[in-house]
């Protein structure tokens, strides 16, 4: 191979040979960077799933490669999330406070899974038409609550608002059921390892580029 290169130079083809080598390098770098970017996206998505945060949040990780067309020694891959604040909170184990400055409302196991309009359950979406109005219960030195009164336990599990005038008058068989715990703040448990996943991907980049070199062939440029 070395002798062939020397002969090419002596024959006056060195400039063409260098263009072809540059073209090969550009394609190898671009291909390697793109593949590593895609691999990083999938690794970050897998990290979200492993953290128990679900498919929807995992798919917030996206990938873009540059240049969009052609190849370059300066090729780059951008891996980003469309849920940056949420990913950051679970990556760092952040402390969460109410945006309104009062309490965070955490649903109890008795609360319905979805609220009005099939929205995420919260005091503002709580289906009071089914359960009745929420009532605030202050617990000094403890966790305050939002509860609903006059609930009857269902045989199939859960509770339903009693409509019986006799039961409502006597209170027989009826319960007050906590629907939300109210806390001033909560700390999210660290569930993600974004930096570790990124570092592992970066360490494999050189190998990806080298493998691209091994699989590509020089193109005859004029």
Secondary structure, DSSP 8 states (H G I E B T S, - for coil): -HHHHHHHHHTT-HHHHHHHHHHHHHHHHHHHHHHHHHHHHHHHHHHHHHTT-HHHHHTTEEEEEESSSS--TT-EEEEEES-HHHHHHHHHT-EEE-TTSS-EEEE-TTS-SB-GGG-B--TTT--HHHH---EEE--TTS-EEEEEEEEEE-TTSSEEE---HHHHHH-TT-EEEEEEEEESEEE------HHHHHHHHHHTHHHHHHHHHHH-------
